[in-house]
Amino acid sequence: MSASADTMHSELAHVVREVPGVAFLAPGLRSRLRALRATSPLARPGDDTPGITVSAPSGEGRTSATTVEIRLICRSDRRALDTTRAVREAVDHHLTTRHPGGEFRIIVTVTGVT
């Protein structure tokens, strides 16, 4: 992962954590496996931002957008739908401001409520 990708992950993590209703980012399968076994072949250097995956455009299909996937746990005192929408809007605003001209597909998944 490049330094700019590390920076993007960090920035997005900060943006998501600031949204009311977000309890925390949920670790993905890669992070969980790495936690079980520190020498996991799935571990990538610099990939220490749980809950956020950024995939470069594949060039296939109808879109050539960069995909940003966010997995999070919501707070129980807020509606998950409202939190999901707020996260998507905050991430979209951040990406269009920091990376003008880029095309992004944002996917927000709530994996639990606490």
N, CA, C and O atoms as CSV, one atom per row, in Angstrom:
chain,resi,resn,atom,element,x,y,z
A,1,MET,N,N,0.852,-1.158,0.000
A,1,MET,CA,C,0.000,0.000,0.000
A,1,MET,C,C,0.899,1.222,0.000
A,1,MET,O,O,1.877,1.271,0.746
A,2,SER,N,N,0.587,2.190,-0.812
A,2,SER,CA,C,1.423,3.376,-0.934
A,2,SER,C,C,1.149,4.350,0.208
A,2,SER,O,O,0.171,4.214,0.943
A,3,ALA,N,N,2.032,5.330,0.336
A,3,ALA,CA,C,1.868,6.332,1.386
A,3,ALA,C,C,0.575,7.104,1.196
A,3,ALA,O,O,-0.094,7.437,2.175
A,4,SER,N,N,0.209,7.397,-0.057
A,4,SER,CA,C,-1.036,8.137,-0.292
A,4,SER,C,C,-2.250,7.296,0.083
A,4,SER,O,O,-3.249,7.837,0.557
A,5,ALA,N,N,-2.180,5.982,-0.120
A,5,ALA,CA,C,-3.281,5.104,0.283
A,5,ALA,C,C,-3.372,5.040,1.799
A,5,ALA,O,O,-4.471,5.029,2.352
A,6,ASP,N,N,-2.217,4.997,2.484
A,6,ASP,CA,C,-2.214,5.027,3.950
A,6,ASP,C,C,-2.858,6.306,4.453
A,6,ASP,O,O,-3.655,6.287,5.391
A,7,THR,N,N,-2.504,7.428,3.816
A,7,THR,CA,C,-3.061,8.717,4.200
A,7,THR,C,C,-4.565,8.736,3.975
A,7,THR,O,O,-5.315,9.221,4.822
A,8,MET,N,N,-5.013,8.210,2.835
A,8,MET,CA,C,-6.444,8.186,2.545
A,8,MET,C,C,-7.180,7.348,3.588
A,8,MET,O,O,-8.239,7.754,4.068
A,9,HIS,N,N,-6.637,6.189,3.943
A,9,HIS,CA,C,-7.264,5.347,4.962
A,9,HIS,C,C,-7.381,6.094,6.289
A,9,HIS,O,O,-8.432,6.076,6.930
A,10,SER,N,N,-6.300,6.747,6.692
A,10,SER,CA,C,-6.299,7.490,7.956
A,10,SER,C,C,-7.307,8.625,7.936
A,10,SER,O,O,-8.048,8.824,8.898
A,11,GLU,N,N,-7.333,9.368,6.841
A,11,GLU,CA,C,-8.275,10.485,6.718
A,11,GLU,C,C,-9.710,9.987,6.763
A,11,GLU,O,O,-10.548,10.552,7.466
A,12,LEU,N,N,-9.994,8.930,6.014
A,12,LEU,CA,C,-11.356,8.397,5.985
A,12,LEU,C,C,-11.765,7.852,7.352
A,12,LEU,O,O,-12.910,8.023,7.773
A,13,ALA,N,N,-10.837,7.201,8.042
A,13,ALA,CA,C,-11.139,6.692,9.379
A,13,ALA,C,C,-11.516,7.838,10.306
A,13,ALA,O,O,-12.468,7.731,11.079
A,14,HIS,N,N,-10.773,8.932,10.228
A,14,HIS,CA,C,-11.073,10.101,11.060
A,14,HIS,C,C,-12.452,10.671,10.713
A,14,HIS,O,O,-13.238,10.982,11.607
A,15,VAL,N,N,-12.741,10.807,9.426
A,15,VAL,CA,C,-14.035,11.346,8.981
A,15,VAL,C,C,-15.179,10.474,9.501
A,15,VAL,O,O,-16.169,10.990,10.019
A,16,VAL,N,N,-15.045,9.167,9.365
A,16,VAL,CA,C,-16.116,8.249,9.782
A,16,VAL,C,C,-16.313,8.292,11.290
A,16,VAL,O,O,-17.448,8.321,11.767
A,17,ARG,N,N,-15.218,8.297,12.044
A,17,ARG,CA,C,-15.330,8.299,13.511
A,17,ARG,C,C,-15.976,9.571,14.048
A,17,ARG,O,O,-16.532,9.563,15.146
A,18,GLU,N,N,-15.913,10.657,13.295
A,18,GLU,CA,C,-16.503,11.923,13.729
A,18,GLU,C,C,-18.018,11.992,13.504
A,18,GLU,O,O,-18.673,12.900,14.016
A,19,VAL,N,N,-18.572,11.058,12.758
A,19,VAL,CA,C,-20.007,11.084,12.467
A,19,VAL,C,C,-20.783,10.607,13.694
A,19,VAL,O,O,-20.504,9.532,14.226
A,20,PRO,N,N,-21.766,11.411,14.149
A,20,PRO,CA,C,-22.582,10.977,15.284
A,20,PRO,C,C,-23.287,9.652,14.966
A,20,PRO,O,O,-23.828,9.460,13.878
A,21,GLY,N,N,-23.262,8.762,15.935
A,21,GLY,CA,C,-23.910,7.474,15.752
A,21,GLY,C,C,-22.947,6.354,15.435
A,21,GLY,O,O,-23.321,5.184,15.513
A,22,VAL,N,N,-21.695,6.684,15.073
A,22,VAL,CA,C,-20.697,5.651,14.801
A,22,VAL,C,C,-20.016,5.287,16.119
A,22,VAL,O,O,-19.426,6.138,16.784
A,23,ALA,N,N,-20.107,4.010,16.483
A,23,ALA,CA,C,-19.425,3.546,17.689
A,23,ALA,C,C,-17.947,3.312,17.369
A,23,ALA,O,O,-17.067,3.815,18.067
A,24,PHE,N,N,-17.681,2.540,16.303
A,24,PHE,CA,C,-16.313,2.307,15.859
A,24,PHE,C,C,-16.322,1.604,14.512
A,24,PHE,O,O,-17.350,1.092,14.067
A,25,LEU,N,N,-15.172,1.589,13.876
A,25,LEU,CA,C,-15.017,0.881,12.610
A,25,LEU,C,C,-14.850,-0.605,12.908
A,25,LEU,O,O,-14.172,-0.989,13.861
A,26,ALA,N,N,-15.472,-1.424,12.088
A,26,ALA,CA,C,-15.430,-2.869,12.300
A,26,ALA,C,C,-14.277,-3.483,11.527
A,26,ALA,O,O,-14.117,-3.211,10.337
A,27,PRO,N,N,-13.475,-4.303,12.182
A,27,PRO,CA,C,-12.381,-4.943,11.453
A,27,PRO,C,C,-12.923,-5.945,10.453
A,27,PRO,O,O,-13.929,-6.610,10.702
A,28,GLY,N,N,-12.255,-6.045,9.331
A,28,GLY,CA,C,-12.638,-7.015,8.313
A,28,GLY,C,C,-11.990,-8.356,8.588
A,28,GLY,O,O,-11.286,-8.526,9.583
A,29,LEU,N,N,-12.227,-9.283,7.721
A,29,LEU,CA,C,-11.700,-10.629,7.876
A,29,LEU,C,C,-10.172,-10.638,7.922
A,29,LEU,O,O,-9.578,-11.361,8.722
A,30,ARG,N,N,-9.538,-9.837,7.065
A,30,ARG,CA,C,-8.073,-9.787,7.029
A,30,ARG,C,C,-7.521,-9.357,8.383
A,30,ARG,O,O,-6.570,-9.959,8.881
A,31,SER,N,N,-8.106,-8.322,8.984
A,31,SER,CA,C,-7.637,-7.844,10.283
A,31,SER,C,C,-7.867,-8.876,11.370
A,31,SER,O,O,-7.024,-9.052,12.250
A,32,ARG,N,N,-8.993,-9.557,11.318
A,32,ARG,CA,C,-9.285,-10.587,12.320
A,32,ARG,C,C,-8.308,-11.746,12.222
A,32,ARG,O,O,-7.816,-12.234,13.239
A,33,LEU,N,N,-8.026,-12.185,11.008
A,33,LEU,CA,C,-7.072,-13.278,10.829
A,33,LEU,C,C,-5.672,-12.869,11.269
A,33,LEU,O,O,-4.946,-13.656,11.877
A,34,ARG,N,N,-5.302,-11.630,10.957
A,34,ARG,CA,C,-3.980,-11.143,11.346
A,34,ARG,C,C,-3.872,-11.082,12.862
A,34,ARG,O,O,-2.808,-11.358,13.415
A,35,ALA,N,N,-4.960,-10.723,13.545
A,35,ALA,CA,C,-4.943,-10.673,15.003
A,35,ALA,C,C,-4.761,-12.073,15.590
A,35,ALA,O,O,-4.131,-12.236,16.635
A,36,LEU,N,N,-5.309,-13.070,14.920
A,36,LEU,CA,C,-5.161,-14.445,15.395
A,36,LEU,C,C,-3.744,-14.964,15.181
A,36,LEU,O,O,-3.218,-15.735,15.984
A,37,ARG,N,N,-3.143,-14.528,14.090
A,37,ARG,CA,C,-1.806,-15.019,13.755
A,37,ARG,C,C,-0.998,-13.859,13.189
A,37,ARG,O,O,-1.228,-13.429,12.058
A,38,ALA,N,N,-0.075,-13.368,13.957
A,38,ALA,CA,C,0.677,-12.168,13.572
A,38,ALA,C,C,1.445,-12.351,12.271
A,38,ALA,O,O,1.736,-11.367,11.592
A,39,THR,N,N,1.777,-13.570,11.909
A,39,THR,CA,C,2.536,-13.800,10.684
A,39,THR,C,C,1.633,-14.204,9.529
A,39,THR,O,O,2.068,-14.884,8.599
A,40,SER,N,N,0.394,-13.788,9.589
A,40,SER,CA,C,-0.576,-14.157,8.555
A,40,SER,C,C,-0.104,-13.703,7.177
A,40,SER,O,O,0.346,-12.568,7.020
A,41,PRO,N,N,-0.204,-14.578,6.180
A,41,PRO,CA,C,0.164,-14.174,4.820
A,41,PRO,C,C,-0.808,-13.148,4.242
A,41,PRO,O,O,-0.532,-12.546,3.204
A,42,LEU,N,N,-1.946,-12.946,4.913
A,42,LEU,CA,C,-2.906,-11.952,4.446
A,42,LEU,C,C,-2.557,-10.548,4.907
A,42,LEU,O,O,-3.090,-9.565,4.394
A,43,ALA,N,N,-1.659,-10.461,5.878
A,43,ALA,CA,C,-1.282,-9.151,6.407
A,43,ALA,C,C,-0.491,-8.382,5.365
A,43,ALA,O,O,0.425,-8.914,4.739
A,44,ARG,N,N,-0.860,-7.126,5.192
A,44,ARG,CA,C,-0.128,-6.253,4.274
A,44,ARG,C,C,0.491,-5.126,5.073
A,44,ARG,O,O,-0.154,-4.605,5.983
A,45,PRO,N,N,1.703,-4.734,4.774
A,45,PRO,CA,C,2.322,-3.622,5.489
A,45,PRO,C,C,1.468,-2.366,5.350
A,45,PRO,O,O,1.010,-2.030,4.258
A,46,GLY,N,N,1.262,-1.684,6.459
A,46,GLY,CA,C,0.529,-0.427,6.435
A,46,GLY,C,C,-0.981,-0.577,6.436
A,46,GLY,O,O,-1.699,0.421,6.508
A,47,ASP,N,N,-1.475,-1.799,6.358
A,47,ASP,CA,C,-2.923,-2.008,6.317
A,47,ASP,C,C,-3.455,-2.153,7.738
A,47,ASP,O,O,-3.896,-3.230,8.140
A,48,ASP,N,N,-3.409,-1.060,8.489
A,48,ASP,CA,C,-3.800,-1.140,9.885
A,48,ASP,C,C,-5.054,-0.329,10.179
A,48,ASP,O,O,-5.322,-0.019,11.340
A,49,THR,N,N,-5.816,0.017,9.173
A,49,THR,CA,C,-7.056,0.745,9.364
A,49,THR,C,C,-8.218,-0.234,9.216
A,49,THR,O,O,-8.635,-0.549,8.101
A,50,PRO,N,N,-8.735,-0.710,10.341
A,50,PRO,CA,C,-9.840,-1.657,10.241
A,50,PRO,C,C,-11.096,-0.966,9.723
A,50,PRO,O,O,-11.316,0.219,9.976
A,51,GLY,N,N,-11.896,-1.704,9.011
A,51,GLY,CA,C,-13.192,-1.191,8.590
A,51,GLY,C,C,-13.207,-0.397,7.306
A,51,GLY,O,O,-14.282,-0.004,6.852
A,52,ILE,N,N,-12.063,-0.144,6.700
A,52,ILE,CA,C,-12.028,0.636,5.464
A,52,ILE,C,C,-11.203,-0.110,4.420
A,52,ILE,O,O,-10.061,-0.496,4.668
A,53,THR,N,N,-11.800,-0.302,3.258
A,53,THR,CA,C,-11.106,-0.914,2.136
A,53,THR,C,C,-11.260,0.001,0.932
A,53,THR,O,O,-12.371,0.409,0.595
A,54,VAL,N,N,-10.159,0.320,0.290
A,54,VAL,CA,C,-10.185,1.139,-0.920
A,54,VAL,C,C,-9.657,0.287,-2.063
A,54,VAL,O,O,-8.522,-0.188,-2.023
A,55,SER,N,N,-10.487,0.098,-3.082
A,55,SER,CA,C,-10.112,-0.725,-4.231
A,55,SER,C,C,-10.013,0.141,-5.473
A,55,SER,O,O,-10.924,0.908,-5.785
A,56,ALA,N,N,-8.917,0.014,-6.166
A,56,ALA,CA,C,-8.718,0.768,-7.404
A,56,ALA,C,C,-9.709,0.302,-8.455
A,56,ALA,O,O,-10.158,-0.843,-8.418
A,57,PRO,N,N,-10.053,1.172,-9.387
A,57,PRO,CA,C,-10.988,0.776,-10.444
A,57,PRO,C,C,-10.427,-0.382,-11.260
A,57,PRO,O,O,-9.235,-0.430,-11.562
A,58,SER,N,N,-11.298,-1.299,-11.604
A,58,SER,CA,C,-10.856,-2.473,-12.366
A,58,SER,C,C,-10.870,-2.211,-13.865
A,58,SER,O,O,-10.216,-2.918,-14.632
A,59,GLY,N,N,-11.611,-1.204,-14.276
A,59,GLY,CA,C,-11.698,-0.906,-15.699
A,59,GLY,C,C,-12.715,-1.774,-16.412
A,59,GLY,O,O,-12.946,-1.614,-17.610
A,60,GLU,N,N,-13.317,-2.685,-15.685
A,60,GLU,CA,C,-14.325,-3.559,-16.268
A,60,GLU,C,C,-15.716,-3.021,-15.955
A,60,GLU,O,O,-15.902,-2.275,-14.994
A,61,GLY,N,N,-16.653,-3.394,-16.746
A,61,GLY,CA,C,-18.039,-3.020,-16.470
A,61,GLY,C,C,-18.349,-1.585,-16.838
A,61,GLY,O,O,-17.658,-0.958,-17.640
A,62,ARG,N,N,-19.416,-1.083,-16.225
A,62,ARG,CA,C,-19.915,0.245,-16.574
A,62,ARG,C,C,-19.166,1.375,-15.879
A,62,ARG,O,O,-19.180,2.507,-16.362
A,63,THR,N,N,-18.521,1.095,-14.768
A,63,THR,CA,C,-17.908,2.173,-14.019
A,63,THR,C,C,-16.411,1.974,-13.842
A,63,THR,O,O,-15.925,0.845,-13.769
A,64,SER,N,N,-15.708,3.057,-13.776
A,64,SER,CA,C,-14.279,3.002,-13.507
A,64,SER,C,C,-13.990,3.764,-12.213
A,64,SER,O,O,-12.949,4.406,-12.076
A,65,ALA,N,N,-14.916,3.682,-11.279
A,65,ALA,CA,C,-14.792,4.401,-10.020
A,65,ALA,C,C,-13.966,3.602,-9.021
A,65,ALA,O,O,-13.951,2.371,-9.035
A,66,THR,N,N,-13.286,4.335,-8.159
A,66,THR,CA,C,-12.602,3.723,-7.031
A,66,THR,C,C,-13.662,3.356,-6.002
A,66,THR,O,O,-14.516,4.177,-5.669
A,67,THR,N,N,-13.611,2.140,-5.503
A,67,THR,CA,C,-14.595,1.681,-4.527
A,67,THR,C,C,-14.051,1.862,-3.123
A,67,THR,O,O,-12.952,1.406,-2.806
A,68,VAL,N,N,-14.832,2.534,-2.281
A,68,VAL,CA,C,-14.490,2.724,-0.876
A,68,VAL,C,C,-15.545,1.977,-0.066
A,68,VAL,O,O,-16.724,2.330,-0.078
A,69,GLU,N,N,-15.095,0.932,0.640
A,69,GLU,CA,C,-16.008,0.149,1.471
A,69,GLU,C,C,-15.739,0.469,2.933
A,69,GLU,O,O,-14.595,0.455,3.388
A,70,ILE,N,N,-16.809,0.755,3.658
A,70,ILE,CA,C,-16.694,1.101,5.073
A,70,ILE,C,C,-17.593,0.153,5.860
A,70,ILE,O,O,-18.784,0.022,5.576
A,71,ARG,N,N,-16.998,-0.506,6.857
A,71,ARG,CA,C,-17.747,-1.388,7.746
A,71,ARG,C,C,-17.690,-0.772,9.136
A,71,ARG,O,O,-16.614,-0.440,9.633
A,72,LEU,N,N,-18.857,-0.622,9.762
A,72,LEU,CA,C,-18.880,0.048,11.051
A,72,LEU,C,C,-19.907,-0.557,11.995
A,72,LEU,O,O,-20.803,-1.299,11.595
A,73,ILE,N,N,-19.739,-0.211,13.252
A,73,ILE,CA,C,-20.682,-0.568,14.300
A,73,ILE,C,C,-21.375,0.723,14.712
A,73,ILE,O,O,-20.718,1.725,14.992
A,74,CYS,N,N,-22.706,0.698,14.749
A,74,CYS,CA,C,-23.487,1.881,15.124
A,74,CYS,C,C,-23.785,1.887,16.615
A,74,CYS,O,O,-23.791,0.848,17.275
A,75,ARG,N,N,-24.030,3.074,17.120
A,75,ARG,CA,C,-24.493,3.224,18.505
A,75,ARG,C,C,-25.983,2.922,18.543
A,75,ARG,O,O,-26.707,3.231,17.597
A,76,SER,N,N,-26.433,2.332,19.614
A,76,SER,CA,C,-27.832,1.916,19.714
A,76,SER,C,C,-28.790,3.084,19.927
A,76,SER,O,O,-29.998,2.926,19.748
A,77,ASP,N,N,-28.273,4.254,20.308
A,77,ASP,CA,C,-29.156,5.398,20.541
A,77,ASP,C,C,-29.441,6.197,19.265
A,77,ASP,O,O,-30.091,7.241,19.322
A,78,ARG,N,N,-28.965,5.719,18.132
A,78,ARG,CA,C,-29.210,6.369,16.833
A,78,ARG,C,C,-29.735,5.348,15.846
A,78,ARG,O,O,-29.426,4.160,15.942
A,79,ARG,N,N,-30.528,5.814,14.899
A,79,ARG,CA,C,-31.003,4.907,13.846
A,79,ARG,C,C,-29.851,4.566,12.914
A,79,ARG,O,O,-29.111,5.444,12.470
A,80,ALA,N,N,-29.712,3.283,12.626
A,80,ALA,CA,C,-28.623,2.828,11.755
A,80,ALA,C,C,-28.727,3.467,10.370
A,80,ALA,O,O,-27.708,3.815,9.772
A,81,LEU,N,N,-29.942,3.622,9.859
A,81,LEU,CA,C,-30.128,4.226,8.545
A,81,LEU,C,C,-29.609,5.662,8.516
A,81,LEU,O,O,-28.928,6.060,7.572
A,82,ASP,N,N,-29.932,6.437,9.551
A,82,ASP,CA,C,-29.458,7.825,9.611
A,82,ASP,C,C,-27.938,7.883,9.703
A,82,ASP,O,O,-27.301,8.720,9.063
A,83,THR,N,N,-27.365,6.997,10.497
A,83,THR,CA,C,-25.910,6.962,10.637
A,83,THR,C,C,-25.247,6.578,9.323
A,83,THR,O,O,-24.244,7.173,8.930
A,84,THR,N,N,-25.805,5.588,8.648
A,84,THR,CA,C,-25.256,5.151,7.367
A,84,THR,C,C,-25.280,6.283,6.351
A,84,THR,O,O,-24.296,6.518,5.651
A,85,ARG,N,N,-26.391,6.973,6.274
A,85,ARG,CA,C,-26.493,8.099,5.333
A,85,ARG,C,C,-25.501,9.202,5.685
A,85,ARG,O,O,-24.860,9.767,4.799
A,86,ALA,N,N,-25.373,9.510,6.978
A,86,ALA,CA,C,-24.457,10.563,7.409
A,86,ALA,C,C,-23.008,10.196,7.098
A,86,ALA,O,O,-22.226,11.055,6.689
A,87,VAL,N,N,-22.643,8.925,7.288
A,87,VAL,CA,C,-21.285,8.474,6.973
A,87,VAL,C,C,-21.037,8.602,5.477
A,87,VAL,O,O,-19.998,9.108,5.054
A,88,ARG,N,N,-21.983,8.148,4.688
A,88,ARG,CA,C,-21.815,8.216,3.228
A,88,ARG,C,C,-21.644,9.661,2.771
A,88,ARG,O,O,-20.769,9.954,1.956
A,89,GLU,N,N,-22.472,10.566,3.289
A,89,GLU,CA,C,-22.374,11.981,2.920
A,89,GLU,C,C,-21.039,12.589,3.359
A,89,GLU,O,O,-20.422,13.341,2.605
A,90,ALA,N,N,-20.596,12.264,4.573
A,90,ALA,CA,C,-19.336,12.813,5.080
A,90,ALA,C,C,-18.146,12.314,4.257
A,90,ALA,O,O,-17.243,13.082,3.926
A,91,VAL,N,N,-18.157,11.026,3.934
A,91,VAL,CA,C,-17.068,10.456,3.133
A,91,VAL,C,C,-17.097,11.036,1.721
A,91,VAL,O,O,-16.051,11.382,1.172
A,92,ASP,N,N,-18.280,11.143,1.136
A,92,ASP,CA,C,-18.404,11.714,-0.207
A,92,ASP,C,C,-17.879,13.150,-0.230
A,92,ASP,O,O,-17.135,13.528,-1.135
A,93,HIS,N,N,-18.263,13.940,0.758
A,93,HIS,CA,C,-17.804,15.330,0.833
A,93,HIS,C,C,-16.285,15.382,0.973
A,93,HIS,O,O,-15.627,16.176,0.301
A,94,HIS,N,N,-15.737,14.554,1.828
A,94,HIS,CA,C,-14.281,14.528,2.021
A,94,HIS,C,C,-13.557,14.155,0.734
A,94,HIS,O,O,-12.585,14.805,0.352
A,95,LEU,N,N,-14.031,13.110,0.069
A,95,LEU,CA,C,-13.357,12.645,-1.150
A,95,LEU,C,C,-13.450,13.663,-2.282
A,95,LEU,O,O,-12.472,13.887,-2.995
A,96,THR,N,N,-14.616,14.282,-2.451
A,96,THR,CA,C,-14.746,15.264,-3.534
A,96,THR,C,C,-13.948,16.527,-3.243
A,96,THR,O,O,-13.523,17.218,-4.169
A,97,THR,N,N,-13.741,16.835,-1.965
A,97,THR,CA,C,-12.941,17.999,-1.593
A,97,THR,C,C,-11.451,17.712,-1.717
A,97,THR,O,O,-10.705,18.518,-2.272
A,98,ARG,N,N,-11.018,16.566,-1.202
A,98,ARG,CA,C,-9.590,16.224,-1.170
A,98,ARG,C,C,-9.075,15.611,-2.470
A,98,ARG,O,O,-7.885,15.696,-2.772
A,99,HIS,N,N,-9.968,14.996,-3.232
A,99,HIS,CA,C,-9.569,14.325,-4.475
A,99,HIS,C,C,-10.504,14.752,-5.611
A,99,HIS,O,O,-11.250,13.931,-6.144
A,100,PRO,N,N,-10.464,16.052,-5.984
A,100,PRO,CA,C,-11.378,16.527,-7.024
A,100,PRO,C,C,-11.148,15.809,-8.349
A,100,PRO,O,O,-10.018,15.493,-8.723
A,101,GLY,N,N,-12.234,15.567,-9.031
A,101,GLY,CA,C,-12.151,14.898,-10.327
A,101,GLY,C,C,-12.166,13.389,-10.227
A,101,GLY,O,O,-12.344,12.698,-11.230
A,102,GLY,N,N,-11.978,12.870,-9.015
A,102,GLY,CA,C,-12.013,11.420,-8.829
A,102,GLY,C,C,-13.448,10.927,-8.798
A,102,GLY,O,O,-14.356,11.640,-8.372
A,103,GLU,N,N,-13.638,9.707,-9.252
A,103,GLU,CA,C,-14.965,9.098,-9.218
A,103,GLU,C,C,-14.927,8.001,-8.169
A,103,GLU,O,O,-14.091,7.100,-8.235
A,104,PHE,N,N,-15.832,8.078,-7.202
A,104,PHE,CA,C,-15.828,7.150,-6.084
A,104,PHE,C,C,-17.190,6.481,-5.919
A,104,PHE,O,O,-18.240,7.105,-6.071
A,105,ARG,N,N,-17.135,5.220,-5.610
A,105,ARG,CA,C,-18.323,4.434,-5.266
A,105,ARG,C,C,-18.180,4.114,-3.782
A,105,ARG,O,O,-17.230,3.441,-3.383
A,106,ILE,N,N,-19.112,4.589,-2.967
A,106,ILE,CA,C,-19.005,4.447,-1.521
A,106,ILE,C,C,-20.029,3.431,-1.041
A,106,ILE,O,O,-21.225,3.562,-1.304
A,107,ILE,N,N,-19.545,2.420,-0.336
A,107,ILE,CA,C,-20.408,1.378,0.217
A,107,ILE,C,C,-20.248,1.399,1.727
A,107,ILE,O,O,-19.139,1.237,2.238
A,108,VAL,N,N,-21.346,1.599,2.444
A,108,VAL,CA,C,-21.311,1.619,3.916
A,108,VAL,C,C,-22.129,0.426,4.401
A,108,VAL,O,O,-23.291,0.254,4.035
A,109,THR,N,N,-21.489,-0.393,5.236
A,109,THR,CA,C,-22.154,-1.570,5.781
A,109,THR,C,C,-22.122,-1.500,7.305
A,109,THR,O,O,-21.063,-1.335,7.912
A,110,VAL,N,N,-23.287,-1.626,7.905
A,110,VAL,CA,C,-23.377,-1.684,9.367
A,110,VAL,C,C,-23.305,-3.163,9.744
A,110,VAL,O,O,-24.156,-3.958,9.346
A,111,THR,N,N,-22.275,-3.520,10.518
A,111,THR,CA,C,-22.079,-4.915,10.887
A,111,THR,C,C,-22.575,-5.234,12.292
A,111,THR,O,O,-22.553,-6.389,12.715
A,112,GLY,N,N,-23.021,-4.208,13.013
A,112,GLY,CA,C,-23.530,-4.434,14.364
A,112,GLY,C,C,-23.983,-3.149,15.010
A,112,GLY,O,O,-23.769,-2.052,14.495
A,113,VAL,N,N,-24.615,-3.317,16.152
A,113,VAL,CA,C,-25.079,-2.171,16.940
A,113,VAL,C,C,-24.652,-2.401,18.368
A,113,VAL,O,O,-24.768,-3.508,18.894
A,114,THR,N,N,-24.156,-1.346,18.993
A,114,THR,CA,C,-23.726,-1.472,20.381
A,114,THR,C,C,-24.327,-0.389,21.248
A,114,THR,O,O,-24.067,-0.346,22.451
